[in-house]
Structure formats: structure tokens, C-alpha cells
Amino acid sequence: MEAVSGVERALERLDKALMDEGAALRRTTVDAEHLQSRVRKVGRILAKVTVPADDVVDAEIIDADPGK
């Protein structure tokens, strides 16, 4: 009888762990969607930004491997 009771407790713990994992995955999905929404909002804001020509910095391309 004690062995059956132990198995039942183990199954209950497994079910609880699986439910917790499922809840964590759902939260992760919701968090990812929220983050994606915020990134899109920032992207829309940045798309409206203009930089005056006087503030543009000249750049130079530097070859990472000059031996080639």
C-alpha cells in the first residue's frame, strides 16, 4: 500500500511540474509578444527621426584583414 501511495505522490508531483512548465511557456510567449510590440513601437518612432546633414559623421571602412 505504501508503494502505491508513493507512486501516486510522484504522479501528482509530475502533473504539477508539467502544469507549471506549461504556464511558464505561456508566460514566455506573452512576454515575447509584448516585447515584440514594444520593439515595433520604437522602430516606428525611430523611422520618423531625421538627422540634419551637418550632424552626419564621415566614416571610413577599415579592412579587418589587410593581408588579403
Residue pairs with C-beta under 8 A, 6 or more apart in sequence:
none
